[in-house]
Amino acid sequence: MTRLYADLVQVQRHDDVPTQFGWRGRHYVVQVIQAHWTESGQWWRAAAATALSSGETGSRATGGHPSPGLGGAKSARAAELVVAPIPASPKWAQRAWGELAPDVGAATGPASVDDGEREYWRVEATAGRPGGAGVYDLCFDWSAGSWTVARALD
């Protein structure tokens, strides 16, 4: 049987591998790493990525609504995209044959697109009781910088 959770936990790591975690008032020691994987989180559907690829600005790129499952209003605010013209080319920016370089618009936006990437570790861990090992999926959310217990397997 599997139970899904989203409980924040404190994880201690050694060489980037979880070794211990605290959850619901108990201290767990990782005995075995069973699996490790990364999920990308569909970055290509994020409002900022859509706005950059379509050339639209602000809320028009998202239809005025935050994208579902991508962080809600926070993602909509982060997705604001400003299109600003590049100032006229100075005289020194002429082409070799004397023609001025063309003036084009440039999009400025968020420095990065939150891709929702998550790193998962399936671990077998004990909470100090004999024979009481359980299997847990620990999830590190790169955007939030936090760990959660995503799943407990019985």
N, C-alpha and C positions, 0 to 999 in steps of 0.2 A: 504494500500500500504506500502511496505517495501523498505527502501533505505539502501544499505550497505555502510559503511564507514571504514576507518582505520585511523581516525584523532586522534593524540595524545591529551590527555586532562589531566588536573590537577584535582585530586579527593581528597576530604577531607572525612575522615572516622571517625566514632565513634563506638567503640567496633567492629572493623573490617567490619562494614557495611557502604557503601557509603552514605553520607548525603548531599554532595554538589559537583558540578563539574563545571568547566569553559570550554566552548566550543565555538569556533568561536566568541570570543569577548563578550559572554554573560555568565551570572552567573545563574546556574540552582540549584534549591533546590529540593532535593528528597522528595516527598510526601509519596510514597508507594513503598515497595519492592514487586514486583509481582512474581519473581522467582530468584533462585540462583542455578547454576550448575557448574561443573568442567569438562573440556575435557582433556583427557590424552595426545593427540598429537602423538600417535603411537610410543612410545619410542622404541619398539622392532624393528623398521625399521631403527633406527638411525645407522649411520656408525660405531660408537664406539661399540654399542651393537652387531651388526653383526660381527665385527672383534673379539670381545671377545668370542662370541659363536662359531665362525668358526676356531679360532686360527690363522687366517691370519694376516699379518702385513700391516700397511700403506695403500697405495692406492690400493693394490691388493684386499683388502677386499671390496672395493667399486667399483672395476673395473676401477679405475682411474678417475671416475667422481663423483662429489658431488651428493648426493641423492636429487631428486626433492622434493621440499616442505619441506625440513628439514633444511633450513638455508644456502644452497648453499655452496660456497667455505669455509665459516667460519666453517661449520660442518665438511667438509672434513679435514681441518687443525686440528680441535679438535679431530678428529678420529684417528690420528696417534697412532698406537699401537706398542710398542717396546717389543720384546720377548728377554729376557735376561736370561742366565743360572744362576742358584744359585751357588755360589762358593762351592768348595768341602767342605764336612763336616769336621769340626775340630775334633780332637781326642775326645773331651768331648761329641760330638754328636753321639757317638756310641750307638747302641742298647744294651739292657741289656745283650745279649749273645756275645757282642764283635764285631758284624758286623757293618760296617759303615752304616750310614743312606744313603738311595739312593739319588743321585743327579738328580734333575729334572729341566726342564725349567719352568720359571714363566713369565707370561705376566704382564707387567706394562703398564698402560695407563692412560687415564683421570681419575681424582678422582671421577667424576660423569658423568653420561650420561644425556645430555640435553634432557629431555622427551617432551619438547614443551608444558608443561601443562599450560592451561589457565583457569582462573576463571571468570565466567560470572555472572553479576547481571542485571536482567531486572527491570528497575525502571520507575516509573511514576514521572516526574519532571516538575516543572514550571520555567519559565524564568522571572517571575515578572509580566506578563500580566494576567489580570483576565480571567479565563476560558481557558487559553492557555497551559494546561498540555499536555505533550507528553510522549510517551513511548520510552525508549532508552535502548539498551543493552550496558552496560559498561563492558569492558574486561580487566582483569589484566593478563599480560603475565609474568609468574614467571621467565622465562629465561632472559628476557630483563629488568624486574623490572619496567615496565611502563604500563600506562592505555591508552586505546583507546575507542572511541565510535565505536562500531562494527556495530550497526544497529539503525535506527530510524523507528519506526512504526507509521503510520498515522491511 
